Amino acid sequence: MQPTAQRATLREFFPYLRGHVRILVVVAVVSLISTGLSIAQPLMVQQLVNSVSASEPATIFIWLLVAITLGGAVFGAAQSYLLQRTAESVVLGVRRSLVGRLLALPIKEFDRRRVGDLISRVGSDTTLMRSVITSGLFEIVSSILMFFAAVVLMVLIDPLLFGITLSAVVVGAGGVLFLARLIRRRSRDVQDAVGSMTAAVERGLSGIRTIKASVAEEREAAVIDVEATKAFRAGIAMARLQAAVQPIMSICIQGAFIVVLAVGGIRVAAGELLLGDLIAFILYLFLLVMPIGSAMSAFVQIQSGLAALDRIQEIARLEPERADEAGLVQRSAEPMPAGTAARPGTIELRDVSFSYAPVDDDAAATGQGGATAVGARRSTPVSPEGALAALDDIDQPVLDGVSFSVPAGSRTALVGPSGAGKSTVLALLERFYEPTGGTIRLDGVALPDLPRSALRSRIGLVEQEAPVLSGTLADNLRLAAPEATDDQLRRVLAAVGLDALGDRSDDGLDLNLGEDGIRLSGGQRQRLAWARTILADRPLLLMDEPTSAVDSRTEQLLQRTLGEASRDRTVVVVAHRLSTVADFDQIVVLDQGRVAAVGTHEELLDSSELYRDMASRQRLVTV
Ligand SMILES: Nc1ncnc2c1ncn2[C@@H]1O[C@H](COP(=O)(O)OP(=O)(O)OP(=O)(O)O)[C@@H](O)[C@H]1O
């Protein structure tokens, strides 16, 4: 994968440090003291050695040396702890804002990206950013301080020896800076490859039953292995560069030590330099080398951190659904035009057209992909030819000039062949997507003029896949009605014939439904979706094939429940089984994205050939 054109800079990292300035100032002070103590150490050794050589009293220097060493250790530990703590807080802030941003993204962004890759941005990329603080920024700052202090003192002790040292450092630093650019590019490749691998693992694990049933474990493992191998190769390419940094520095530094020792030894023998001065110079050489080494590795860390920041910023730069709706928690508090929130509404579609956006290369570079896209994916059986034809037509309008009205308080069914665009109409009513043409109005107000959250708080949606979130029965029920009491939960479970579920174990409503509700049958999942929607008590009900997975007895119960619920609600149901909607106020027949006919069951049997054909295939009429 190619790195994108946008590259994060250190400046873009600084806003993440806002809110941590005070603690960072404390860290800076502690770090200054610790650096100062390290610099004072060789001076004490110089005084000690020169005093002993001149047979002068040296006890005071011994005590000072001990105090400086202990002090350095204590301040060093304090600096390290405070820095790690700050880094964790920064990572927490980044994760919070990233998760907030992810949940605020429009559905189309999830259609284009792979869930695993997004997970890896919240997990491993934010962890990499952490190292910019812990072993990055401060390491560089304190290294620079130590470096300059050592330089000044070395020049003061012996300018000639310093000249030798300087030439070695310049050669080494030049080599490392050259490598750093390459390291950043490689680091981005590594993170992208890890993202793709996580996405592949996520795909395999989320579809584990299908994979096992298809005896496709080995093939799926091979797919993951391809991604893992790419991550391995990217890691190796990065390791090769990182490995070159160390030897370049070692050669230059060891060379400098040998030459300084040789020249310094000759000058001490010739009486041009005191032994204590040579020892202090060599200790400063250590102090010079240490920060150069850590500054170089900090530089590498920063490059990796910035590559991770690139990937985080890619998500941060995406347009959220709407800025005023980023605070999803505020949902139920969103205002609606006065008096409209609680009563059923009139829906009107006028000349509505829509196409799903084709997948683009830009999204591909940021982890877009195929099989695990979140969003409007169907579970209805579609013939392989039909599905493939639909995918071939991905750029064709899915809805083309669709117009119909749903009177307030009425029951309307959307019927038609698979792929006709029925679920898409519901998705547009929820504003998961925006129409490419035409208008949709609710009570006369065009949907774009309503805050999305206010619109959605009026709608109860039973999705085709009836998704169940990991967690307990009560968690799932309270998703859209957080204030509901246990009694209300039990009543709504009874209304959909799920009362036995709450009594299934001692846990009652706290029954754990497992990952993605794996412990429920298909029909139970569907009924749970009903229960959740009825509990939320919204004036508009949108239901996508809401009885496709239940037996006929349960279907009758649900029809009764819907009959009661629709007394004071507007209901729109997508249905394949015409018998379930034959008594509805109106039925809209969709075919290839267009309205083929509108009417009651009886009217359509007379007027619509397509409807008559569907009814006869379902043995509702004989032709
Ligand atoms: N998220 C998506 N991205 C791209 N294309 C999509 C997406 N969701 C649906 N489509 C395409 O849009 C067309 C209409 O799909 P839709 O789900 O609205 O049909 P439907 O009438 O509800 O079908 P079914 O009865 O099988 O559920 C199909 O061709 C489908 O492939």
The ligand as an SDF file (V2000), in Angstrom:
LIG
                    3D

 31 33  0  0  0  0  0  0  0  0999 V2000
  -23.9530   -0.6810    1.0380 N   0  0  0  0  0  0  0  0  0  0  0  0
  -24.0800   -0.9180   -0.2650 C   0  0  0  0  0  0  0  0  0  0  0  0
  -23.1020   -0.5830   -1.1130 N   0  0  0  0  0  0  0  0  0  0  0  0
  -23.2450   -0.7850   -2.4380 C   0  0  0  0  0  0  0  0  0  0  0  0
  -24.3310   -1.3250   -2.9970 N   0  0  0  0  0  0  0  0  0  0  0  0
  -25.3500   -1.6860   -2.2070 C   0  0  0  0  0  0  0  0  0  0  0  0
  -25.2700   -1.5120   -0.7920 C   0  0  0  0  0  0  0  0  0  0  0  0
  -26.4350   -1.9630   -0.2580 N   0  0  0  0  0  0  0  0  0  0  0  0
  -27.1870   -2.3960   -1.2910 C   0  0  0  0  0  0  0  0  0  0  0  0
  -26.5390   -2.2280   -2.4520 N   0  0  0  0  0  0  0  0  0  0  0  0
  -27.0530   -2.5300   -3.7910 C   0  0  0  0  0  0  0  0  0  0  0  0
  -28.2470   -1.7730   -3.9860 O   0  0  0  0  0  0  0  0  0  0  0  0
  -29.2290   -2.5190   -4.6540 C   0  0  0  0  0  0  0  0  0  0  0  0
  -30.5170   -2.4940   -3.8420 C   0  0  0  0  0  0  0  0  0  0  0  0
  -30.2800   -3.1250   -2.6080 O   0  0  0  0  0  0  0  0  0  0  0  0
  -31.3950   -3.1970   -1.4750 P   0  0  0  0  0  0  0  0  0  0  0  0
  -30.7960   -3.8730   -0.3080 O   0  0  0  0  0  0  0  0  0  0  0  0
  -32.0120   -1.8700   -1.2860 O   0  0  0  0  0  0  0  0  0  0  0  0
  -32.4650   -4.1530   -2.2060 O   0  0  0  0  0  0  0  0  0  0  0  0
  -33.7300   -4.8720   -1.6010 P   0  0  0  0  0  0  0  0  0  0  0  0
  -34.8400   -4.6170   -2.5440 O   0  0  0  0  0  0  0  0  0  0  0  0
  -33.9450   -4.5130   -0.1730 O   0  0  0  0  0  0  0  0  0  0  0  0
  -33.2520   -6.3690   -1.7200 O   0  0  0  0  0  0  0  0  0  0  0  0
  -33.6050   -7.6240   -0.7870 P   0  0  0  0  0  0  0  0  0  0  0  0
  -35.0620   -7.9010   -0.9690 O   0  0  0  0  0  0  0  0  0  0  0  0
  -32.7490   -8.7000   -1.3640 O   0  0  0  0  0  0  0  0  0  0  0  0
  -33.2450   -7.2790    0.6030 O   0  0  0  0  0  0  0  0  0  0  0  0
  -28.6570   -3.9010   -4.8570 C   0  0  0  0  0  0  0  0  0  0  0  0
  -28.2060   -3.9670   -6.1880 O   0  0  0  0  0  0  0  0  0  0  0  0
  -27.4700   -3.9790   -3.9110 C   0  0  0  0  0  0  0  0  0  0  0  0
  -26.4320   -4.7460   -4.4570 O   0  0  0  0  0  0  0  0  0  0  0  0
  1  2  1  0
  2  3  1  0
  2  7  2  0
  3  4  2  0
  4  5  1  0
  5  6  2  0
  6  7  1  0
  6 10  1  0
  7  8  1  0
  8  9  2  0
  9 10  1  0
 10 11  1  0
 11 12  1  0
 11 30  1  0
 12 13  1  0
 13 14  1  0
 13 28  1  0
 14 15  1  0
 15 16  1  0
 16 17  2  0
 16 18  1  0
 16 19  1  0
 19 20  1  0
 20 21  2  0
 20 22  1  0
 20 23  1  0
 23 24  1  0
 24 25  2  0
 24 26  1  0
 24 27  1  0
 28 29  1  0
 28 30  1  0
 30 31  1  0
M  END
$$$$
